[in-house]
Amino acid sequence: MSVTGIDQTVADAELNELTRGLRGSVVRPGDEQYDAARAVWNGSIDRYPAAVVRCRTPEDIRHGLAFAVARDLPLAVRGGGHSVAGFGTCDRGIVLDLRSMANVEVDPDRRLAVAGPGTVGAEFDQATQQHGLATTLGVMSTTGIAGLTLGGGIGWLQRAYGLTCDNLVAADVLTADGRMVRASQDANPELFWGLRGGGGNFGIVTSFEYRLHPVGPDVLCGLAAWPAEEADPVLRRFREVAAEAEDELTAIAICRTAPPAPFLPEEVHGRPIVALAACYAGSVEDGEAAVAPLRDVGQPVGDAFAVRPYADFQSMFDASWDPGFQNYWKAEYLAHLDDDAIDTFARYAVAHTSPLSDFKVAAMGGAIARVGESETACSHRDAPYVLNINTRWQDPQDSERHIRHTQQLFDDARAASAGGVYVNFLGDEGSDRVEHAYADDTFARLQALKREWDPDNVFSHNSNIVPATD
């Protein structure tokens, strides 16, 4: 696609002005690095910003924000760039790329960590695991902590220690009008409430402070796999274990095509499988007993449960999530995993339209459900499961077929819906689906908060919450 005209959105003289005073840099159309700078994780997103500002300091962010606001330009804020909806980029606007702000400082005595907004999970874990500490992050190590935290934060420690946002202690926030404010239980508590689940709607967080917990460095974790034809009994066992699991155990059922992993026999590679993955956030001995029922179903074709460093497990699934592929997701919280739901998932487990696709059912509950519904903006805490359909493919010409299949699976699975969706799993699905992510009272409260902190909706490239009107 030609970028002709894109560089005229903002005159070169103005971009020169943007560059002055930055510790970071500005990438503009025509620059050698432009295509790499505008790209995000989801290859389905192909947008052409007027400039990408690679910020190195909070002042860089403030400068870029003021530049965009003064010219009424679209504004996108990018942390890890992992949003499936492509919220980390925009057409003909300004992208504030925070990836260079990836510092992590750990206070092991107080069990706290302060991290920059460009930090990804692997960098955070590397710093905290030196002290045998961790907090809930995602289920892979390449996810940015910023979007993860602001949308809630599902991860391998969630049942033991809650969502990522439940472990946020404080945040420094740059507001739409250029002020830097602190948000915590003691300072701007309503803003702090909204940051924990309300997405990037209220400002740009320039620093996150987290509560840490003793984890590892070695934990009992991994997965076992069976032919997809065994999905029915395997998912039934998953249901049994999830219903009785102690908080230290977080488990996820995964239906996908077998990768060429060394723990799987060669004859299984490229064939549909069902897998049960889990992490135990406690002693290895207790973990062995906790995961034993997940491994003891029929005859698995592979078993990769082992004692390994927690940080290694966090990166175990990274290879399946390389950037640049086409992606389309659908998701929903599930009220139950009854026989009809299991029958639905078993049918689709053998019918993927792409070898890169999967769908997952993650067990919730535990510490997640012990946080009150109104304590944070993250809703639907009583849902026992969450479904995430991750459809991935290479050729854009195949998009219609893969999207249609995803929608069919989603429509069939919604018979078990708990009446909500996890906001970080949303694509660009419209305002109704954003509202579906929150309880009614929570959404109204978020709209009021939006009116207070961003009445002009400067921060709109997100799962957008429109400011309340009089």
C-alpha positions in Angstrom: 0.0 0.0 0.0 1.3 3.4 -0.9 1.8 6.0 1.8 1.3 8.8 -0.7 -0.6 11.6 1.1 0.0 10.2 4.5 3.1 12.3 5.1 0.9 15.4 4.3 -1.4 14.8 7.3 1.2 16.6 9.4 3.7 18.9 7.6 7.4 18.1 7.9 8.0 21.4 9.6 5.5 20.4 12.3 7.1 17.0 12.7 10.4 18.7 13.1 8.8 20.7 15.9 7.6 17.4 17.5 11.1 16.0 17.4 12.7 19.0 19.2 12.9 18.4 22.9 12.4 14.7 22.7 14.8 12.2 24.3 13.3 9.6 22.1 12.7 9.8 18.3 10.1 10.3 15.7 9.5 7.9 12.8 7.6 9.3 9.9 6.3 8.1 6.5 9.2 7.6 4.1 11.6 6.7 6.9 13.4 3.3 6.5 12.0 2.2 9.9 8.4 3.3 9.2 6.8 0.0 8.2 8.4 -1.7 11.3 7.4 1.2 13.5 3.7 1.2 12.4 3.3 -2.6 12.7 1.5 -4.2 15.6 1.2 -7.8 16.7 -2.0 -8.5 14.8 -1.1 -8.7 11.1 -4.7 -8.0 10.2 -4.2 -4.4 11.3 -2.6 -2.3 8.6 -2.6 1.4 9.5 -0.6 4.4 8.5 0.0 6.9 11.3 1.3 10.4 10.5 4.2 9.8 13.0 5.3 7.2 15.6 6.8 8.8 18.6 9.2 6.5 20.4 9.1 7.8 23.9 11.8 7.4 26.4 10.5 9.5 29.3 7.2 10.7 30.7 8.0 14.2 29.3 8.3 12.6 25.9 4.8 11.2 26.3 3.5 14.6 27.5 5.1 16.3 24.5 3.6 13.8 22.0 0.2 14.0 23.7 0.1 17.8 23.6 1.2 17.8 19.9 -1.7 15.5 19.0 -4.3 17.3 21.1 -3.3 20.7 19.8 -3.9 19.5 16.2 -6.9 17.4 17.0 -5.1 14.3 15.6 -6.1 10.7 16.3 -3.9 9.3 19.2 -2.9 5.8 19.8 -0.9 4.6 22.8 1.2 1.5 22.5 2.8 -0.5 25.3 3.5 -4.1 24.2 1.4 -3.7 21.0 -0.4 -7.0 21.6 -4.0 -5.7 21.3 -5.9 -8.0 18.9 -8.0 -5.0 17.9 -4.9 -3.0 17.0 -5.4 -0.2 19.4 -1.7 0.5 19.4 -1.8 2.2 16.1 -4.0 4.5 14.0 -4.4 6.1 10.6 -3.2 9.7 10.0 -2.6 10.3 13.7 0.1 10.1 16.4 1.3 6.8 17.9 3.0 7.1 21.3 5.2 4.0 21.4 6.2 3.4 25.0 8.2 0.2 24.4 11.5 1.8 25.3 10.2 2.6 28.8 10.7 -0.9 30.1 12.5 -0.4 33.3 11.6 -2.6 36.4 12.7 -1.8 39.9 12.1 -4.4 42.7 11.9 -3.8 46.4 12.2 -7.4 47.7 11.8 -6.4 51.4 8.5 -4.7 50.8 7.5 -7.1 48.0 6.8 -4.3 45.5 7.9 -3.6 41.9 7.6 -0.5 39.9 7.6 -0.9 36.1 7.5 1.3 33.1 4.6 1.2 30.6 6.6 -0.5 27.8 7.5 -3.5 29.9 6.5 -7.0 28.7 6.0 -10.0 30.9 9.4 -11.6 30.3 11.2 -8.4 31.5 9.1 -8.1 34.6 9.5 -11.8 35.5 13.3 -11.6 34.9 13.6 -8.8 37.5 11.2 -10.2 40.1 12.2 -13.8 39.9 15.8 -12.9 41.0 14.1 -12.5 44.4 11.7 -15.5 44.1 8.8 -13.1 43.6 6.1 -12.6 41.0 2.7 -11.2 40.3 0.0 -12.3 38.0 0.8 -11.5 34.4 -0.4 -13.1 31.1 -0.2 -16.6 29.8 2.8 -15.8 27.6 5.8 -13.6 28.2 5.5 -11.2 25.2 2.3 -9.5 26.4 2.7 -5.9 27.6 1.9 -5.3 31.2 0.2 -1.9 30.6 -2.8 -3.1 28.5 -2.9 -6.3 30.5 -3.2 -4.5 33.8 -5.6 -1.8 32.7 -8.0 -4.4 31.2 -7.9 -6.8 34.2 -5.1 -9.3 33.7 -5.7 -13.0 33.3 -2.6 -15.2 34.0 -1.2 -18.4 35.5 -1.2 -17.0 39.1 -4.8 -15.6 38.9 -6.5 -18.1 41.2 -3.8 -17.8 43.9 -3.2 -14.1 43.8 -6.0 -12.5 41.7 -5.9 -10.7 38.4 -3.0 -8.4 37.5 -5.2 -5.3 38.3 -5.9 -6.7 41.8 -2.1 -6.5 42.5 -1.8 -2.9 41.3 -0.8 -0.7 44.2 -0.5 2.7 42.5 0.0 4.3 39.1 1.3 7.6 37.8 -1.1 8.9 35.1 -0.7 11.6 32.5 -4.1 13.1 31.9 -5.6 14.4 28.6 -4.9 18.0 29.7 -1.2 17.2 30.4 -1.3 16.9 34.2 0.7 14.1 35.9 -1.3 12.7 38.8 -0.9 9.8 41.3 -3.7 7.2 41.6 -3.9 4.8 44.5 -6.3 3.9 47.3 -5.3 7.2 49.0 -4.8 9.5 46.0 -7.5 9.9 43.4 -9.2 6.6 44.5 -12.0 6.8 42.0 -9.4 7.0 39.1 -7.5 4.2 40.7 -10.7 2.1 40.7 -11.3 2.8 37.0 -7.7 2.0 36.0 -8.2 -1.5 37.3 -10.3 -2.9 34.5 -11.5 0.2 32.7 -8.8 0.0 30.0 -6.8 3.0 28.8 -9.7 5.3 28.8 -8.7 7.8 31.5 -5.1 8.7 30.8 -1.6 7.3 30.0 -0.1 5.4 32.8 3.6 6.2 32.9 4.5 4.0 35.9 2.9 0.9 37.5 3.5 -0.2 41.1 2.6 -3.9 41.9 2.3 -6.1 44.9 4.5 -9.2 44.6 4.2 -12.7 46.0 6.6 -15.6 46.7 6.6 -17.8 43.6 9.2 -20.3 42.5 11.7 -19.8 41.1 10.8 -23.5 40.4 7.1 -24.5 40.1 5.2 -27.6 39.0 3.7 -26.7 35.7 3.2 -27.8 32.1 0.6 -29.6 30.1 -0.6 -33.0 28.9 -2.2 -33.6 25.5 -4.6 -36.1 23.9 -6.0 -36.6 20.4 -8.8 -34.2 19.8 -11.2 -37.2 19.5 -10.7 -37.6 23.3 -11.9 -34.1 24.0 -15.2 -35.2 25.7 -13.6 -37.2 28.6 -10.7 -34.8 28.8 -12.9 -31.7 29.2 -15.1 -33.6 31.7 -12.0 -34.2 33.8 -11.1 -30.5 33.5 -14.5 -29.6 34.7 -14.2 -31.9 37.7 -10.8 -30.6 38.7 -11.7 -26.9 38.2 -14.7 -27.3 40.5 -12.7 -28.6 43.4 -9.3 -27.0 42.7 -7.4 -25.3 45.5 -6.5 -21.7 44.8 -2.9 -22.4 44.0 -3.9 -24.3 40.9 -4.7 -22.4 37.7 -5.7 -24.7 34.8 -6.6 -24.0 31.1 -8.1 -26.4 28.6 -6.7 -25.9 25.1 -8.0 -27.2 21.7 -5.6 -26.7 18.9 -3.4 -28.4 16.2 -0.4 -30.1 17.6 2.9 -28.2 17.1 6.2 -30.0 16.3 7.0 -29.9 20.1 9.6 -32.4 21.3 7.2 -33.9 23.9 4.7 -34.9 21.2 5.4 -37.9 19.0 6.0 -37.0 15.3 2.9 -38.8 14.1 0.8 -36.4 16.2 2.3 -33.2 14.7 -0.2 -31.3 12.6 -3.2 -33.2 14.0 -5.9 -31.7 16.3 -5.3 -32.2 20.0 -6.9 -31.3 23.3 -4.5 -30.2 26.1 -4.8 -29.4 29.8 -2.2 -26.9 31.0 -1.7 -25.8 34.5 0.6 -24.0 37.0 0.7 -24.6 40.7 1.7 -21.6 42.8 2.8 -23.5 45.8 5.2 -26.2 46.8 6.3 -28.7 44.2 5.2 -31.6 46.3 1.7 -30.2 46.6 1.7 -29.3 42.9 2.4 -32.9 41.9 -0.7 -34.0 43.7 -2.8 -31.2 42.5 -2.1 -31.7 38.8 -2.2 -35.6 38.9 -5.9 -35.8 38.0 -5.3 -33.6 35.0 -2.7 -36.1 33.7 -4.7 -39.2 34.5 -7.2 -39.4 31.7 -7.1 -42.2 29.2 -3.8 -42.4 27.3 -2.2 -39.0 26.7 0.0 -38.7 23.6 2.3 -36.3 25.4 3.0 -35.1 28.9 5.2 -32.0 29.5 4.4 -31.5 33.2 7.6 -30.9 35.1 9.4 -28.8 37.7 10.8 -25.9 35.8 11.5 -22.2 36.5 8.3 -20.1 36.6 9.7 -17.7 34.1 10.4 -20.5 31.6 6.8 -21.6 31.9 5.6 -18.0 31.2 7.4 -18.2 27.9 6.5 -21.8 27.0 3.7 -20.8 24.6 5.4 -17.8 23.0 6.3 -19.6 19.8 2.6 -20.1 19.0 2.0 -16.3 19.2 4.6 -14.8 16.9 3.6 -11.4 15.5 2.5 -10.7 12.0 -0.2 -13.3 11.4 -3.8 -12.6 10.7 -5.9 -12.8 13.9 -9.6 -12.7 14.8 -10.8 -13.4 18.3 -14.1 -13.9 20.1 -14.6 -14.4 23.8 -17.2 -14.8 26.5 -17.4 -15.6 30.2 -19.1 -18.9 30.7 -21.6 -19.7 33.5 -20.9 -23.4 33.4 -19.3 -26.2 31.4 -22.2 -28.5 31.2 -22.5 -31.6 29.0 -23.9 -29.5 26.1 -21.1 -27.1 26.3 -18.5 -29.9 26.3 -20.3 -31.5 23.4 -20.0 -28.2 21.5 -16.3 -27.9 22.2 -15.6 -31.5 21.4 -17.2 -31.1 18.0 -15.1 -28.0 17.2 -11.9 -29.5 18.6 -11.5 -31.7 15.5 -12.6 -29.0 13.0 -10.1 -26.1 13.1 -9.9 -24.2 9.8 -6.3 -23.1 10.4 -3.4 -25.1 12.1 -2.4 -21.8 13.8 -5.8 -21.5 15.6 -6.9 -22.6 19.0 -9.7 -22.0 21.6 -9.3 -22.1 25.3 -11.4 -22.4 28.4 -9.7 -21.1 31.5 -10.8 -21.8 35.1 -11.5 -18.6 37.0 -12.6 -18.4 40.7 -10.2 -18.6 43.6 -8.8 -15.2 44.5 -10.5 -13.6 41.5 -13.9 -14.2 42.9 -13.0 -13.0 46.4 -12.6 -9.4 45.2 -15.9 -7.6 45.4 -17.7 -6.7 42.2 -17.5 -3.0 43.0 -13.9 -3.0 44.3 -12.4 -2.6 40.9 -13.8 -1.8 37.4 -13.2 -5.4 36.3 -16.6 -7.1 36.2 -18.1 -10.6 36.1 -15.8 -11.9 38.9 -18.3 -14.7 39.7 -17.9 -16.4 36.3 -16.3 -19.8 36.7 -14.8 -19.9 33.2 -13.7 -17.7 30.4 -13.7 -18.8 26.7 -11.2 -17.3 24.3 -11.3 -18.3 20.6 -8.0 -17.3 18.9 -8.2 -17.8 15.2 -4.9 -17.2 13.3 -3.9 -17.7 9.7 -1.4 -16.5 7.1 -3.1 -15.6 3.9 -5.5 -12.5 4.1 -7.5 -14.0 1.2 -8.7 -16.7 3.6 -10.0 -14.3 6.1 -13.7 -14.7 5.4 -13.6 -18.5 5.9 -11.7 -18.3 9.2 -13.9 -15.5 10.6 -17.1 -17.3 9.7 -15.9 -20.4 11.4 -14.9 -18.4 14.5 -18.3 -16.8 14.6 -20.1 -20.1 14.3 -18.1 -21.6 17.3 -18.8 -18.4 19.3 -22.5 -18.5 18.6 -22.8 -22.1 19.6 -20.7 -21.6 22.7 -22.8 -18.7 23.9 -25.5 -21.1 25.2 -23.3 -21.3 28.3 -22.6 -17.5 28.5 -22.4 -15.9 31.9 -23.5 -12.6 30.3 -20.2 -10.8 30.0 -16.8 -10.7 28.2 -13.3 -10.1 29.4 -12.4 -6.7 27.9 -8.8 -7.7 27.0 -10.1 -10.4 24.7 -12.3 -8.0 22.7 -11.5 -7.2 19.1 -12.9 -4.0 17.6 -16.4 -5.2 18.1 -18.4 -2.0 18.7 -19.8 -0.2 21.7 -22.4 -2.8 22.7 -19.7 -5.4 23.2 -17.6 -3.0 25.3 -20.7 -2.4 27.5 -21.1 -6.2 27.7 -17.7 -6.3 29.4 -19.1 -4.5 32.5 -21.9 -4.8 35.0 -24.5 -2.0 34.4 -23.6 -0.1 37.5 -19.9 -0.4 36.8 -20.3 0.9 33.2 -22.3 3.9 34.3 -19.6 4.7 36.9 -16.9 4.4 34.2 -18.8 6.8 32.0 -19.0 9.3 34.8 -15.2 8.8 35.4 -14.5 9.3 31.7 -16.4 12.6 31.8 -14.3 13.8 34.7 -10.9 12.8 33.4 -11.3 12.8 29.5 -14.4 14.7 28.6 -13.3 15.2 25.0 -12.5 11.5 24.5 -8.9 12.1 23.6 -8.1 8.5 24.6 -10.5 6.8 22.2 -8.3 4.2 20.5 -9.2 1.5 23.0 -12.3 -0.5 24.1 -13.8 2.9 24.3 -16.1 4.2 27.1 -17.8 7.3 25.9 -18.1 10.1 28.5 -21.4 10.3 30.3 -23.7 13.1 29.1 -25.8 15.3 31.4 
